[in-house]
Amino acid sequence: MKNVLRMAAAVATACALGLAQAADDLVVVAHPSVPKLDLQTLQRLYTGRVIEVGGVNVVPANAAPGSGMRQRFLELVVQQDDDHYRAYWTVRRHVGKGVPPREFRTGAEMLEFVQSTPGALGYVSPADLKPGVNVVFRP
């Protein structure tokens, strides 16, 4: 029984470390006009339930479907897998409740969009950050 408990504790620790490591390689960035954000607001922005923060119309951006960055973001922030997220947006678009966030193939493309588009919001690897980028959330 002690071995089973030790094993369960080791697995739980490994999972927690893996999640912490995944969070360390993701930052949410925004145009300078966007204020700092909390998890709940990010979830609402990426599901189209909120489109404005502090008087600023926010334009969320996503990594391309199937990318590791998108999978980590959806898991850590939106708390959905990619299949459920895409299905959610299919229904929402069909009933006229908005369109899903624009998608970018690379972190550099997303960062360029975020920096040049008022209200834009996205996520990148810390390695893609440049000096002066507005980091609004770290999972």
N, C-alpha and C positions, 0 to 999 in steps of 0.2 A: 504494500500500500504506500509506503514512503517513497518508493521508486516512482510510482505512478504520480504522486503529488509533485515530486521533483521534476518529473518530465513535463507535467502540465505547467508548472511555473516557468520552466525553461522555454516552452513554446509560447507562453503569454509574453515573456520578456522579449523573445525574438520578434514576435508580431509587433509589439510596441516600438521596438527599435526600428523595424522596417518602416512603420508608419511615420516615425519621427524623421527617418532618413528621407522618405518620400516628400515630407513637408519641407525639409531643408533645401530641396532642389526645385522649389516653386515659389515665385513671388507674384503677387497681383500688382500690376502697374496701371497707371491712368494718365490721361492728359493732365497738365497742371491745374486745370479748372475743376477737377474732381477732388473732393475731400477724402480723408481717410475713411475706410469702410469697416464694418463689422461683418461677421460671418452671415448673420441673418439677412442683412441688406444685400450682400453678394448673392446669396441663394435666390432672393426675390428678383434681383436684376437679371440673373441668368435664366430665370424661368418666366420672365416677362411680366411678373406681378407688380414690379415697380419699374418706372422708366425715368424717374427724376430723383436726384439726391441734392439737397441743399440748393434748390433752384436751378440745377444744371441737368439738362437732358443727357442721360448716359447711354452710350452706344457700346454694348458689350461685344467682345470678339472672342472667338474660340480657336483652338488649334484644330487641325484637320482630324476627321474621324479616324480612329485606329491608332493615333499617335500616343506614345507613352505619356507625354505631357498632358494631353486631354484626359486620358484615363485617370491619371493622378488627380487632376483638378476636379473632375466630376466626382471622384470618390471622396476627396478631402473636403471640398467646398459644397458642391451641390448635393452630395450624398446619394448619387444615383449612378448606375452603370450606363454606358453609352447607348445600349439598346433601349433602355427605358427613357433616357433623355431624348433620343431621336423620336421615339413614339409619342412622347409628351408633346413635342413641338409639331409633329404631324397633325395631331388632333387640334392643337391650339391654332395652327395656321388654317386648318380646314373650317373651323368655326369663326374665323375672322378675328382672333385675339392676338394678332401680331405675327412676327416672323422670327425664326431662330437667329442667334448671333451669327455674324459673318465669320467665315472660317479662313484660317491662314496656314500655309504649309510649313513655315519656319518661324522660329522665335524672332528672327531679325525682321521678317515681314510684319509680324504682329506689333513689334516694338515701333517700327516706322509708322504704322497706322495709328497707334496710340499717341505717339508724340505729335503727329501732324493733324489729328482730327479732334476738334473740341468735343469734350465729353466722352471720348473713347476710353475703354477699359479692356484690359487683357491680362494675360499671365505668361510668364516666361521663366526660363531657368536663370538663376542668379548670374551664371556665366554670360548671359546675353545683356545684362544691365550695363548701362553707360552712365557716366557721371551726370547728375542732375535729373535723372529719371524719377518721377513721382511714384514711389512705392506706397500703395494704399492699404495693403494687407499681406501678412505672412501667416500661412496656416500653421 
